[in-house]
């Protein structure tokens, strides 16, 4: 069995990140696949980056200040 290690960059697991859990993924050098030890998510670097961009939509207005509330 291949040993998993931290990759060149620390990626967050997209599945856990959608549930507001900040879990780093481990990298398998032999297969080039990142995996999460908490939820069993597995994917390539491109797949992980693509899904993390989908999650960032939730935080799109994080740096905006809302001063007017028109709920009527």
mmCIF file as Biopython writes it, N, C-alpha, C and O atoms, coordinates in Angstrom:
data_model
#
loop_
_atom_site.group_PDB
_atom_site.id
_atom_site.type_symbol
_atom_site.label_atom_id
_atom_site.label_alt_id
_atom_site.label_comp_id
_atom_site.label_asym_id
_atom_site.label_entity_id
_atom_site.label_seq_id
_atom_site.pdbx_PDB_ins_code
_atom_site.Cartn_x
_atom_site.Cartn_y
_atom_site.Cartn_z
_atom_site.occupancy
_atom_site.B_iso_or_equiv
_atom_site.auth_seq_id
_atom_site.auth_asym_id
_atom_site.pdbx_PDB_model_num
ATOM 1   N N  . UNK A ? 1  ? 0.840   -1.175 0.000   1.0 0.0 1  A 1 
ATOM 2   C CA . UNK A ? 1  ? 0.000   0.000  0.000   1.0 0.0 1  A 1 
ATOM 3   C C  . UNK A ? 1  ? 0.887   1.240  0.000   1.0 0.0 1  A 1 
ATOM 4   O O  . UNK A ? 1  ? 1.883   1.307  0.719   1.0 0.0 1  A 1 
ATOM 5   N N  . UNK A ? 2  ? 0.511   2.211  -0.811  1.0 0.0 2  A 1 
ATOM 6   C CA . UNK A ? 2  ? 1.305   3.430  -0.921  1.0 0.0 2  A 1 
ATOM 7   C C  . UNK A ? 2  ? 1.095   4.302  0.302   1.0 0.0 2  A 1 
ATOM 8   O O  . UNK A ? 2  ? -0.004  4.375  0.852   1.0 0.0 2  A 1 
ATOM 9   N N  . UNK A ? 3  ? 2.157   4.954  0.716   1.0 0.0 3  A 1 
ATOM 10  C CA . UNK A ? 3  ? 2.072   5.877  1.846   1.0 0.0 3  A 1 
ATOM 11  C C  . UNK A ? 3  ? 1.568   7.229  1.350   1.0 0.0 3  A 1 
ATOM 12  O O  . UNK A ? 3  ? 2.031   7.737  0.329   1.0 0.0 3  A 1 
ATOM 13  N N  . UNK A ? 4  ? 0.637   7.792  2.064   1.0 0.0 4  A 1 
ATOM 14  C CA . UNK A ? 4  ? 0.114   9.099  1.707   1.0 0.0 4  A 1 
ATOM 15  C C  . UNK A ? 4  ? 0.875   10.173 2.468   1.0 0.0 4  A 1 
ATOM 16  O O  . UNK A ? 4  ? 1.272   9.978  3.616   1.0 0.0 4  A 1 
ATOM 17  N N  . UNK A ? 5  ? 1.070   11.296 1.817   1.0 0.0 5  A 1 
ATOM 18  C CA . UNK A ? 5  ? 1.793   12.408 2.425   1.0 0.0 5  A 1 
ATOM 19  C C  . UNK A ? 5  ? 1.121   13.704 2.008   1.0 0.0 5  A 1 
ATOM 20  O O  . UNK A ? 5  ? 0.262   13.713 1.126   1.0 0.0 5  A 1 
ATOM 21  N N  . UNK A ? 6  ? 1.509   14.782 2.638   1.0 0.0 6  A 1 
ATOM 22  C CA . UNK A ? 6  ? 1.015   16.091 2.216   1.0 0.0 6  A 1 
ATOM 23  C C  . UNK A ? 6  ? 1.544   16.379 0.821   1.0 0.0 6  A 1 
ATOM 24  O O  . UNK A ? 6  ? 2.694   16.061 0.517   1.0 0.0 6  A 1 
ATOM 25  N N  . UNK A ? 7  ? 0.720   16.976 -0.029  1.0 0.0 7  A 1 
ATOM 26  C CA . UNK A ? 7  ? 1.126   17.298 -1.381  1.0 0.0 7  A 1 
ATOM 27  C C  . UNK A ? 7  ? 1.965   18.554 -1.428  1.0 0.0 7  A 1 
ATOM 28  O O  . UNK A ? 7  ? 2.338   19.117 -0.399  1.0 0.0 7  A 1 
ATOM 29  N N  . UNK A ? 8  ? 2.255   18.982 -2.650  1.0 0.0 8  A 1 
ATOM 30  C CA . UNK A ? 8  ? 3.054   20.195 -2.799  1.0 0.0 8  A 1 
ATOM 31  C C  . UNK A ? 8  ? 2.297   21.417 -2.300  1.0 0.0 8  A 1 
ATOM 32  O O  . UNK A ? 8  ? 2.905   22.385 -1.844  1.0 0.0 8  A 1 
ATOM 33  N N  . UNK A ? 9  ? 0.970   21.373 -2.384  1.0 0.0 9  A 1 
ATOM 34  C CA . UNK A ? 9  ? 0.117   22.401 -1.814  1.0 0.0 9  A 1 
ATOM 35  C C  . UNK A ? 9  ? -0.918  21.717 -0.933  1.0 0.0 9  A 1 
ATOM 36  O O  . UNK A ? 9  ? -1.319  20.586 -1.205  1.0 0.0 9  A 1 
ATOM 37  N N  . UNK A ? 10 ? -1.347  22.391 0.108   1.0 0.0 10 A 1 
ATOM 38  C CA . UNK A ? 10 ? -2.395  21.828 0.952   1.0 0.0 10 A 1 
ATOM 39  C C  . UNK A ? 10 ? -3.750  22.205 0.367   1.0 0.0 10 A 1 
ATOM 40  O O  . UNK A ? 10 ? -4.145  23.371 0.382   1.0 0.0 10 A 1 
ATOM 41  N N  . UNK A ? 11 ? -4.455  21.203 -0.148  1.0 0.0 11 A 1 
ATOM 42  C CA . UNK A ? 11 ? -5.790  21.420 -0.682  1.0 0.0 11 A 1 
ATOM 43  C C  . UNK A ? 11 ? -6.819  21.042 0.360   1.0 0.0 11 A 1 
ATOM 44  O O  . UNK A ? 11 ? -6.616  20.110 1.138   1.0 0.0 11 A 1 
ATOM 45  N N  . UNK A ? 12 ? -7.929  21.773 0.375   1.0 0.0 12 A 1 
ATOM 46  C CA . UNK A ? 12 ? -9.046  21.422 1.239   1.0 0.0 12 A 1 
ATOM 47  C C  . UNK A ? 12 ? -9.922  20.415 0.514   1.0 0.0 12 A 1 
ATOM 48  O O  . UNK A ? 12 ? -10.076 20.470 -0.706  1.0 0.0 12 A 1 
ATOM 49  N N  . UNK A ? 13 ? -10.488 19.504 1.273   1.0 0.0 13 A 1 
ATOM 50  C CA . UNK A ? 13 ? -11.418 18.538 0.698   1.0 0.0 13 A 1 
ATOM 51  C C  . UNK A ? 13 ? -12.702 19.277 0.329   1.0 0.0 13 A 1 
ATOM 52  O O  . UNK A ? 13 ? -13.310 19.905 1.195   1.0 0.0 13 A 1 
ATOM 53  N N  . UNK A ? 14 ? -13.131 19.220 -0.937  1.0 0.0 14 A 1 
ATOM 54  C CA . UNK A ? 14 ? -14.332 19.958 -1.343  1.0 0.0 14 A 1 
ATOM 55  C C  . UNK A ? 14 ? -15.597 19.458 -0.651  1.0 0.0 14 A 1 
ATOM 56  O O  . UNK A ? 14 ? -16.478 20.253 -0.323  1.0 0.0 14 A 1 
ATOM 57  N N  . UNK A ? 15 ? -15.691 18.175 -0.432  1.0 0.0 15 A 1 
ATOM 58  C CA . UNK A ? 15 ? -16.876 17.616 0.216   1.0 0.0 15 A 1 
ATOM 59  C C  . UNK A ? 15 ? -16.984 18.086 1.659   1.0 0.0 15 A 1 
ATOM 60  O O  . UNK A ? 15 ? -18.066 18.465 2.107   1.0 0.0 15 A 1 
ATOM 61  N N  . UNK A ? 16 ? -15.889 18.065 2.382   1.0 0.0 16 A 1 
ATOM 62  C CA . UNK A ? 16 ? -15.891 18.535 3.771   1.0 0.0 16 A 1 
ATOM 63  C C  . UNK A ? 16 ? -16.022 20.054 3.834   1.0 0.0 16 A 1 
ATOM 64  O O  . UNK A ? 16 ? -16.666 20.585 4.739   1.0 0.0 16 A 1 
ATOM 65  N N  . UNK A ? 17 ? -15.415 20.754 2.877   1.0 0.0 17 A 1 
ATOM 66  C CA . UNK A ? 17 ? -15.444 22.210 2.863   1.0 0.0 17 A 1 
ATOM 67  C C  . UNK A ? 17 ? -16.866 22.727 2.643   1.0 0.0 17 A 1 
ATOM 68  O O  . UNK A ? 17 ? -17.206 23.803 3.136   1.0 0.0 17 A 1 
ATOM 69  N N  . UNK A ? 18 ? -17.710 21.979 1.911   1.0 0.0 18 A 1 
ATOM 70  C CA . UNK A ? 18 ? -19.108 22.365 1.722   1.0 0.0 18 A 1 
ATOM 71  C C  . UNK A ? 18 ? -19.873 22.306 3.036   1.0 0.0 18 A 1 
ATOM 72  O O  . UNK A ? 18 ? -20.876 22.999 3.205   1.0 0.0 18 A 1 
ATOM 73  N N  . UNK A ? 19 ? -19.409 21.495 3.951   1.0 0.0 19 A 1 
ATOM 74  C CA . UNK A ? 19 ? -20.045 21.363 5.269   1.0 0.0 19 A 1 
ATOM 75  C C  . UNK A ? 19 ? -19.297 22.167 6.333   1.0 0.0 19 A 1 
ATOM 76  O O  . UNK A ? 19 ? -19.442 21.908 7.528   1.0 0.0 19 A 1 
ATOM 77  N N  . UNK A ? 20 ? -18.498 23.140 5.896   1.0 0.0 20 A 1 
ATOM 78  C CA . UNK A ? 20 ? -17.745 24.045 6.778   1.0 0.0 20 A 1 
ATOM 79  C C  . UNK A ? 20 ? -16.735 23.313 7.656   1.0 0.0 20 A 1 
ATOM 80  O O  . UNK A ? 20 ? -16.509 23.701 8.803   1.0 0.0 20 A 1 
ATOM 81  N N  . UNK A ? 21 ? -16.137 22.271 7.128   1.0 0.0 21 A 1 
ATOM 82  C CA . UNK A ? 21 ? -15.055 21.570 7.810   1.0 0.0 21 A 1 
ATOM 83  C C  . UNK A ? 21 ? -13.769 21.828 7.034   1.0 0.0 21 A 1 
ATOM 84  O O  . UNK A ? 21 ? -13.736 21.668 5.813   1.0 0.0 21 A 1 
ATOM 85  N N  . UNK A ? 22 ? -12.744 22.213 7.715   1.0 0.0 22 A 1 
ATOM 86  C CA . UNK A ? 22 ? -11.478 22.544 7.071   1.0 0.0 22 A 1 
ATOM 87  C C  . UNK A ? 22 ? -10.523 21.359 7.206   1.0 0.0 22 A 1 
ATOM 88  O O  . UNK A ? 22 ? -9.735  21.288 8.149   1.0 0.0 22 A 1 
ATOM 89  N N  . UNK A ? 23 ? -10.602 20.433 6.253   1.0 0.0 23 A 1 
ATOM 90  C CA . UNK A ? 23 ? -9.815  19.210 6.291   1.0 0.0 23 A 1 
ATOM 91  C C  . UNK A ? 23 ? -8.818  19.227 5.130   1.0 0.0 23 A 1 
ATOM 92  O O  . UNK A ? 23 ? -9.212  19.372 3.973   1.0 0.0 23 A 1 
ATOM 93  N N  . UNK A ? 24 ? -7.537  19.079 5.436   1.0 0.0 24 A 1 
ATOM 94  C CA . UNK A ? 24 ? -6.520  18.985 4.387   1.0 0.0 24 A 1 
ATOM 95  C C  . UNK A ? 24 ? -6.555  17.600 3.746   1.0 0.0 24 A 1 
ATOM 96  O O  . UNK A ? 24 ? -6.908  16.610 4.387   1.0 0.0 24 A 1 
ATOM 97  N N  . UNK A ? 25 ? -6.185  17.554 2.484   1.0 0.0 25 A 1 
ATOM 98  C CA . UNK A ? 25 ? -6.162  16.292 1.760   1.0 0.0 25 A 1 
ATOM 99  C C  . UNK A ? 25 ? -4.741  15.747 1.713   1.0 0.0 25 A 1 
ATOM 100 O O  . UNK A ? 25 ? -3.773  16.504 1.785   1.0 0.0 25 A 1 
ATOM 101 N N  . UNK A ? 26 ? -4.626  14.450 1.593   1.0 0.0 26 A 1 
ATOM 102 C CA . UNK A ? 26 ? -3.328  13.798 1.463   1.0 0.0 26 A 1 
ATOM 103 C C  . UNK A ? 26 ? -3.111  13.406 0.014   1.0 0.0 26 A 1 
ATOM 104 O O  . UNK A ? 26 ? -4.066  13.146 -0.719  1.0 0.0 26 A 1 
ATOM 105 N N  . UNK A ? 27 ? -1.851  13.364 -0.397  1.0 0.0 27 A 1 
ATOM 106 C CA . UNK A ? 27 ? -1.481  13.139 -1.799  1.0 0.0 27 A 1 
ATOM 107 C C  . UNK A ? 27 ? -0.746  11.810 -1.931  1.0 0.0 27 A 1 
ATOM 108 O O  . UNK A ? 27 ? 0.158   11.510 -1.151  1.0 0.0 27 A 1 
ATOM 109 N N  . UNK A ? 28 ? -1.143  11.017 -2.923  1.0 0.0 28 A 1 
ATOM 110 C CA . UNK A ? 28 ? -0.467  9.769  -3.239  1.0 0.0 28 A 1 
ATOM 111 C C  . UNK A ? 28 ? 0.426   10.017 -4.455  1.0 0.0 28 A 1 
ATOM 112 O O  . UNK A ? 28 ? -0.076  10.234 -5.558  1.0 0.0 28 A 1 
ATOM 113 N N  . UNK A ? 29 ? 1.723   9.987  -4.266  1.0 0.0 29 A 1 
ATOM 114 C CA . UNK A ? 29 ? 2.665   10.298 -5.343  1.0 0.0 29 A 1 
ATOM 115 C C  . UNK A ? 29 ? 2.611   9.282  -6.475  1.0 0.0 29 A 1 
ATOM 116 O O  . UNK A ? 29 ? 2.836   9.640  -7.631  1.0 0.0 29 A 1 
ATOM 117 N N  . UNK A ? 30 ? 2.317   8.026  -6.168  1.0 0.0 30 A 1 
ATOM 118 C CA . UNK A ? 30 ? 2.299   6.986  -7.202  1.0 0.0 30 A 1 
ATOM 119 C C  . UNK A ? 30 ? 1.140   7.152  -8.182  1.0 0.0 30 A 1 
ATOM 120 O O  . UNK A ? 30 ? 1.321   6.987  -9.388  1.0 0.0 30 A 1 
ATOM 121 N N  . UNK A ? 31 ? -0.042  7.474  -7.676  1.0 0.0 31 A 1 
ATOM 122 C CA . UNK A ? 31 ? -1.216  7.587  -8.533  1.0 0.0 31 A 1 
ATOM 123 C C  . UNK A ? 31 ? -1.565  9.019  -8.898  1.0 0.0 31 A 1 
ATOM 124 O O  . UNK A ? 31 ? -2.312  9.250  -9.849  1.0 0.0 31 A 1 
ATOM 125 N N  . UNK A ? 32 ? -1.031  9.995  -8.148  1.0 0.0 32 A 1 
ATOM 126 C CA . UNK A ? 32 ? -1.343  11.397 -8.408  1.0 0.0 32 A 1 
ATOM 127 C C  . UNK A ? 32 ? -2.736  11.784 -7.947  1.0 0.0 32 A 1 
ATOM 128 O O  . UNK A ? 32 ? -3.338  12.707 -8.495  1.0 0.0 32 A 1 
ATOM 129 N N  . UNK A ? 33 ? -3.250  11.088 -6.949  1.0 0.0 33 A 1 
ATOM 130 C CA . UNK A ? 33 ? -4.609  11.328 -6.476  1.0 0.0 33 A 1 
ATOM 131 C C  . UNK A ? 33 ? -4.569  11.866 -5.055  1.0 0.0 33 A 1 
ATOM 132 O O  . UNK A ? 33 ? -3.818  11.383 -4.208  1.0 0.0 33 A 1 
ATOM 133 N N  . UNK A ? 34 ? -5.405  12.888 -4.812  1.0 0.0 34 A 1 
ATOM 134 C CA . UNK A ? 34 ? -5.580  13.441 -3.476  1.0 0.0 34 A 1 
ATOM 135 C C  . UNK A ? 34 ? -6.746  12.720 -2.816  1.0 0.0 34 A 1 
ATOM 136 O O  . UNK A ? 34 ? -7.731  12.389 -3.475  1.0 0.0 34 A 1 
ATOM 137 N N  . UNK A ? 35 ? -6.634  12.478 -1.515  1.0 0.0 35 A 1 
ATOM 138 C CA . UNK A ? 35 ? -7.716  11.801 -0.808  1.0 0.0 35 A 1 
ATOM 139 C C  . UNK A ? 35 ? -7.909  12.417 0.573   1.0 0.0 35 A 1 
ATOM 140 O O  . UNK A ? 35 ? -6.971  12.919 1.192   1.0 0.0 35 A 1 
ATOM 141 N N  . UNK A ? 36 ? -9.153  12.362 1.032   1.0 0.0 36 A 1 
ATOM 142 C CA . UNK A ? 36 ? -9.528  12.879 2.343   1.0 0.0 36 A 1 
ATOM 143 C C  . UNK A ? 36 ? -9.651  11.706 3.305   1.0 0.0 36 A 1 
ATOM 144 O O  . UNK A ? 36 ? -10.244 10.681 2.969   1.0 0.0 36 A 1 
ATOM 145 N N  . UNK A ? 37 ? -9.099  11.854 4.488   1.0 0.0 37 A 1 
ATOM 146 C CA . UNK A ? 37 ? -9.178  10.756 5.440   1.0 0.0 37 A 1 
ATOM 147 C C  . UNK A ? 37 ? -10.476 10.799 6.244   1.0 0.0 37 A 1 
ATOM 148 O O  . UNK A ? 37 ? -10.790 9.844  6.955   1.0 0.0 37 A 1 
ATOM 149 N N  . UNK A ? 38 ? -11.226 11.879 6.142   1.0 0.0 38 A 1 
ATOM 150 C CA . UNK A ? 38 ? -12.460 11.973 6.912   1.0 0.0 38 A 1 
ATOM 151 C C  . UNK A ? 38 ? -13.665 11.453 6.139   1.0 0.0 38 A 1 
ATOM 152 O O  . UNK A ? 38 ? -14.493 10.737 6.702   1.0 0.0 38 A 1 
ATOM 153 N N  . UNK A ? 39 ? -13.779 11.801 4.859   1.0 0.0 39 A 1 
ATOM 154 C CA . UNK A ? 39 ? -15.001 11.462 4.121   1.0 0.0 39 A 1 
ATOM 155 C C  . UNK A ? 39 ? -14.763 10.532 2.934   1.0 0.0 39 A 1 
ATOM 156 O O  . UNK A ? 39 ? -15.710 10.216 2.213   1.0 0.0 39 A 1 
ATOM 157 N N  . UNK A ? 40 ? -13.565 10.097 2.717   1.0 0.0 40 A 1 
ATOM 158 C CA . UNK A ? 40 ? -13.226 9.169  1.633   1.0 0.0 40 A 1 
ATOM 159 C C  . UNK A ? 40 ? -13.351 9.789  0.242   1.0 0.0 40 A 1 
ATOM 160 O O  . UNK A ? 40 ? -13.510 9.060  -0.737  1.0 0.0 40 A 1 
ATOM 161 N N  . UNK A ? 41 ? -13.282 11.109 0.133   1.0 0.0 41 A 1 
ATOM 162 C CA . UNK A ? 41 ? -13.271 11.763 -1.175  1.0 0.0 41 A 1 
ATOM 163 C C  . UNK A ? 41 ? -11.915 11.543 -1.830  1.0 0.0 41 A 1 
ATOM 164 O O  . UNK A ? 41 ? -10.881 11.642 -1.169  1.0 0.0 41 A 1 
ATOM 165 N N  . UNK A ? 42 ? -11.914 11.243 -3.132  1.0 0.0 42 A 1 
ATOM 166 C CA . UNK A ? 42 ? -10.676 11.068 -3.882  1.0 0.0 42 A 1 
ATOM 167 C C  . UNK A ? 42 ? -10.801 11.803 -5.206  1.0 0.0 42 A 1 
ATOM 168 O O  . UNK A ? 42 ? -11.871 11.816 -5.814  1.0 0.0 42 A 1 
ATOM 169 N N  . UNK A ? 43 ? -9.706  12.418 -5.657  1.0 0.0 43 A 1 
ATOM 170 C CA . UNK A ? 43 ? -9.741  13.105 -6.935  1.0 0.0 43 A 1 
ATOM 171 C C  . UNK A ? 43 ? -8.383  13.623 -7.343  1.0 0.0 43 A 1 
ATOM 172 O O  . UNK A ? 43 ? -7.469  13.733 -6.525  1.0 0.0 43 A 1 
ATOM 173 N N  . UNK A ? 44 ? -8.261  13.937 -8.611  1.0 0.0 44 A 1 
ATOM 174 C CA . UNK A ? 44 ? -7.021  14.509 -9.132  1.0 0.0 44 A 1 
ATOM 175 C C  . UNK A ? 44 ? -6.948  15.980 -8.731  1.0 0.0 44 A 1 
ATOM 176 O O  . UNK A ? 44 ? -7.908  16.547 -8.209  1.0 0.0 44 A 1 
ATOM 177 N N  . UNK A ? 45 ? -5.794  16.579 -8.984  1.0 0.0 45 A 1 
ATOM 178 C CA . UNK A ? 45 ? -5.611  17.986 -8.628  1.0 0.0 45 A 1 
ATOM 179 C C  . UNK A ? 45 ? -6.601  18.876 -9.355  1.0 0.0 45 A 1 
ATOM 180 O O  . UNK A ? 45 ? -7.145  19.809 -8.763  1.0 0.0 45 A 1 
ATOM 181 N N  . UNK A ? 46 ? -6.844  18.602 -10.630 1.0 0.0 46 A 1 
ATOM 182 C CA . UNK A ? 46 ? -7.781  19.407 -11.417 1.0 0.0 46 A 1 
ATOM 183 C C  . UNK A ? 46 ? -9.197  19.283 -10.868 1.0 0.0 46 A 1 
ATOM 184 O O  . UNK A ? 46 ? -9.925  20.272 -10.790 1.0 0.0 46 A 1 
ATOM 185 N N  . UNK A ? 47 ? -9.587  18.066 -10.487 1.0 0.0 47 A 1 
ATOM 186 C CA . UNK A ? 47 ? -10.917 17.828 -9.940  1.0 0.0 47 A 1 
ATOM 187 C C  . UNK A ? 47 ? -11.096 18.555 -8.614  1.0 0.0 47 A 1 
ATOM 188 O O  . UNK A ? 47 ? -12.141 19.161 -8.374  1.0 0.0 47 A 1 
ATOM 189 N N  . UNK A ? 48 ? -10.099 18.499 -7.765  1.0 0.0 48 A 1 
ATOM 190 C CA . UNK A ? 48 ? -10.168 19.160 -6.457  1.0 0.0 48 A 1 
ATOM 191 C C  . UNK A ? 48 ? -10.253 20.677 -6.631  1.0 0.0 48 A 1 
ATOM 192 O O  . UNK A ? 48 ? -11.055 21.330 -5.963  1.0 0.0 48 A 1 
ATOM 193 N N  . UNK A ? 49 ? -9.441  21.238 -7.513  1.0 0.0 49 A 1 
ATOM 194 C CA . UNK A ? 49 ? -9.471  22.693 -7.735  1.0 0.0 49 A 1 
ATOM 195 C C  . UNK A ? 49 ? -10.808 23.145 -8.314  1.0 0.0 49 A 1 
ATOM 196 O O  . UNK A ? 49 ? -11.331 24.195 -7.940  1.0 0.0 49 A 1 
ATOM 197 N N  . UNK A ? 50 ? -11.357 22.347 -9.228  1.0 0.0 50 A 1 
ATOM 198 C CA . UNK A ? 50 ? -12.636 22.689 -9.839  1.0 0.0 50 A 1 
ATOM 199 C C  . UNK A ? 50 ? -13.758 22.686 -8.791  1.0 0.0 50 A 1 
ATOM 200 O O  . UNK A ? 50 ? -14.585 23.598 -8.768  1.0 0.0 50 A 1 
ATOM 201 N N  . UNK A ? 51 ? -13.787 21.694 -7.953  1.0 0.0 51 A 1 
ATOM 202 C CA . UNK A ? 51 ? -14.839 21.606 -6.935  1.0 0.0 51 A 1 
ATOM 203 C C  . UNK A ? 51 ? -14.647 22.646 -5.837  1.0 0.0 51 A 1 
ATOM 204 O O  . UNK A ? 51 ? -15.630 23.127 -5.273  1.0 0.0 51 A 1 
ATOM 205 N N  . UNK A ? 52 ? -13.413 23.002 -5.523  1.0 0.0 52 A 1 
ATOM 206 C CA . UNK A ? 52 ? -13.180 24.052 -4.534  1.0 0.0 52 A 1 
ATOM 207 C C  . UNK A ? 52 ? -13.640 25.407 -5.055  1.0 0.0 52 A 1 
ATOM 208 O O  . UNK A ? 52 ? -14.081 26.245 -4.268  1.0 0.0 52 A 1 
ATOM 209 N N  . UNK A ? 53 ? -13.547 25.642 -6.359  1.0 0.0 53 A 1 
ATOM 210 C CA . UNK A ? 53 ? -14.048 26.898 -6.931  1.0 0.0 53 A 1 
ATOM 211 C C  . UNK A ? 53 ? -15.566 26.965 -6.818  1.0 0.0 53 A 1 
ATOM 212 O O  . UNK A ? 53 ? -16.120 28.047 -6.619  1.0 0.0 53 A 1 
ATOM 213 N N  . UNK A ? 54 ? -16.249 25.828 -6.942  1.0 0.0 54 A 1 
ATOM 214 C CA . UNK A ? 54 ? -17.700 25.806 -6.766  1.0 0.0 54 A 1 
ATOM 215 C C  . UNK A ? 54 ? -18.088 26.150 -5.332  1.0 0.0 54 A 1 
ATOM 216 O O  . UNK A ? 54 ? -19.108 26.798 -5.096  1.0 0.0 54 A 1 
ATOM 217 N N  . UNK A ? 55 ? -17.282 25.718 -4.390  1.0 0.0 55 A 1 
ATOM 218 C CA . UNK A ? 55 ? -17.560 25.994 -2.978  1.0 0.0 55 A 1 
ATOM 219 C C  . UNK A ? 55 ? -17.351 27.464 -2.662  1.0 0.0 55 A 1 
ATOM 220 O O  . UNK A ? 55 ? -18.045 28.008 -1.802  1.0 0.0 55 A 1 
ATOM 221 N N  . UNK A ? 56 ? -16.420 28.118 -3.330  1.0 0.0 56 A 1 
ATOM 222 C CA . UNK A ? 56 ? -16.111 29.521 -3.048  1.0 0.0 56 A 1 
ATOM 223 C C  . UNK A ? 56 ? -17.270 30.456 -3.380  1.0 0.0 56 A 1 
ATOM 224 O O  . UNK A ? 56 ? -17.260 31.613 -2.961  1.0 0.0 56 A 1 
ATOM 225 N N  . UNK A ? 57 ? -18.252 29.985 -4.113  1.0 0.0 57 A 1 
ATOM 226 C CA . UNK A ? 57 ? -19.428 30.806 -4.418  1.0 0.0 57 A 1 
ATOM 227 C C  . UNK A ? 57 ? -20.137 31.199 -3.127  1.0 0.0 57 A 1 
ATOM 228 O O  . UNK A ? 57 ? -20.719 32.280 -3.043  1.0 0.0 57 A 1 
ATOM 229 N N  . UNK A ? 58 ? -20.091 30.337 -2.130  1.0 0.0 58 A 1 
ATOM 230 C CA . UNK A ? 58 ? -20.731 30.638 -0.849  1.0 0.0 58 A 1 
ATOM 231 C C  . UNK A ? 58 ? -20.112 31.859 -0.183  1.0 0.0 58 A 1 
ATOM 232 O O  . UNK A ? 58 ? -20.791 32.577 0.550   1.0 0.0 58 A 1 
ATOM 233 N N  . UNK A ? 59 ? -18.845 32.095 -0.429  1.0 0.0 59 A 1 
ATOM 234 C CA . UNK A ? 59 ? -18.132 33.184 0.227   1.0 0.0 59 A 1 
ATOM 235 C C  . UNK A ? 59 ? -17.875 34.355 -0.714  1.0 0.0 59 A 1 
ATOM 236 O O  . UNK A ? 59 ? -16.963 35.147 -0.474  1.0 0.0 59 A 1 
ATOM 237 N N  . UNK A ? 60 ? -18.658 34.478 -1.774  1.0 0.0 60 A 1 
ATOM 238 C CA . UNK A ? 60 ? -18.446 35.517 -2.769  1.0 0.0 60 A 1 
ATOM 239 C C  . UNK A ? 60 ? -18.611 36.928 -2.234  1.0 0.0 60 A 1 
ATOM 240 O O  . UNK A ? 60 ? -17.911 37.839 -2.676  1.0 0.0 60 A 1 
ATOM 241 N N  . UNK A ? 61 ? -19.520 37.128 -1.293  1.0 0.0 61 A 1 
ATOM 242 C CA . UNK A ? 61 ? -19.780 38.466 -0.752  1.0 0.0 61 A 1 
ATOM 243 C C  . UNK A ? 61 ? -19.145 38.649 0.617   1.0 0.0 61 A 1 
ATOM 244 O O  . UNK A ? 61 ? -19.605 39.477 1.404   1.0 0.0 61 A 1 
ATOM 245 N N  . UNK A ? 62 ? -18.121 37.908 0.907   1.0 0.0 62 A 1 
ATOM 246 C CA . UNK A ? 62 ? -17.526 37.936 2.233   1.0 0.0 62 A 1 
ATOM 247 C C  . UNK A ? 62 ? -16.926 39.311 2.558   1.0 0.0 62 A 1 
ATOM 248 O O  . UNK A ? 62 ? -16.964 39.737 3.712   1.0 0.0 62 A 1 
ATOM 249 N N  . UNK A ? 63 ? -16.384 39.994 1.577   1.0 0.0 63 A 1 
ATOM 250 C CA . UNK A ? 63 ? -15.716 41.266 1.837   1.0 0.0 63 A 1 
ATOM 251 C C  . UNK A ? 63 ? -16.579 42.474 1.515   1.0 0.0 63 A 1 
ATOM 252 O O  . UNK A ? 63 ? -16.079 43.599 1.517   1.0 0.0 63 A 1 
ATOM 253 N N  . UNK A ? 64 ? -17.866 42.272 1.236   1.0 0.0 64 A 1 
ATOM 254 C CA . UNK A ? 64 ? -18.770 43.380 0.961   1.0 0.0 64 A 1 
ATOM 255 C C  . UNK A ? 64 ? -19.489 43.784 2.239   1.0 0.0 64 A 1 
ATOM 256 O O  . UNK A ? 64 ? -19.836 42.942 3.068   1.0 0.0 64 A 1 
ATOM 257 N N  . UNK A ? 65 ? -19.707 45.084 2.382   1.0 0.0 65 A 1 
ATOM 258 C CA . UNK A ? 65 ? -20.439 45.578 3.545   1.0 0.0 65 A 1 
ATOM 259 C C  . UNK A ? 65 ? -21.843 45.958 3.090   1.0 0.0 65 A 1 
ATOM 260 O O  . UNK A ? 65 ? -22.020 46.767 2.179   1.0 0.0 65 A 1 
ATOM 261 N N  . UNK A ? 66 ? -22.819 45.369 3.731   1.0 0.0 66 A 1 
ATOM 262 C CA . UNK A ? 66 ? -24.203 45.637 3.390   1.0 0.0 66 A 1 
ATOM 263 C C  . UNK A ? 66 ? -24.765 46.652 4.387   1.0 0.0 66 A 1 
ATOM 264 O O  . UNK A ? 66 ? -24.803 46.407 5.593   1.0 0.0 66 A 1 
ATOM 265 N N  . UNK A ? 67 ? -25.202 47.799 3.852   1.0 0.0 67 A 1 
ATOM 266 C CA . UNK A ? 67 ? -25.731 48.852 4.718   1.0 0.0 67 A 1 
ATOM 267 C C  . UNK A ? 67 ? -27.220 49.077 4.513   1.0 0.0 67 A 1 
ATOM 268 O O  . UNK A ? 67 ? -27.874 49.674 5.368   1.0 0.0 67 A 1 
ATOM 269 N N  . UNK A ? 68 ? -27.760 48.617 3.409   1.0 0.0 68 A 1 
ATOM 270 C CA . UNK A ? 68 ? -29.180 48.805 3.128   1.0 0.0 68 A 1 
ATOM 271 C C  . UNK A ? 68 ? -29.844 47.442 3.047   1.0 0.0 68 A 1 
ATOM 272 O O  . UNK A ? 68 ? -29.405 46.559 2.309   1.0 0.0 68 A 1 
ATOM 273 N N  . UNK A ? 69 ? -30.898 47.291 3.811   1.0 0.0 69 A 1 
ATOM 274 C CA . UNK A ? 69 ? -31.616 46.029 3.828   1.0 0.0 69 A 1 
ATOM 275 C C  . UNK A ? 69 ? -33.039 46.273 3.330   1.0 0.0 69 A 1 
ATOM 276 O O  . UNK A ? 69 ? -33.883 46.779 4.070   1.0 0.0 69 A 1 
ATOM 277 N N  . UNK A ? 70 ? -33.299 45.913 2.078   1.0 0.0 70 A 1 
ATOM 278 C CA . UNK A ? 70 ? -34.630 46.085 1.473   1.0 0.0 70 A 1 
ATOM 279 C C  . UNK A ? 70 ? -35.335 44.736 1.417   1.0 0.0 70 A 1 
ATOM 280 O O  . UNK A ? 70 ? -35.271 44.026 0.414   1.0 0.0 70 A 1 
ATOM 281 N N  . UNK A ? 71 ? -35.990 44.407 2.486   1.0 0.0 71 A 1 
ATOM 282 C CA . UNK A ? 71 ? -36.728 43.153 2.492   1.0 0.0 71 A 1 
ATOM 283 C C  . UNK A ? 71 ? -38.188 43.361 2.175   1.0 0.0 71 A 1 
ATOM 284 O O  . UNK A ? 71 ? -38.928 42.388 2.025   1.0 0.0 71 A 1 
ATOM 285 N N  . UNK A ? 72 ? -38.625 44.605 2.068   1.0 0.0 72 A 1 
ATOM 286 C CA . UNK A ? 72 ? -40.030 44.910 1.784   1.0 0.0 72 A 1 
ATOM 287 C C  . UNK A ? 72 ? -40.270 44.976 0.309   1.0 0.0 72 A 1 
ATOM 288 O O  . UNK A ? 72 ? -41.396 45.222 -0.123  1.0 0.0 72 A 1 
#
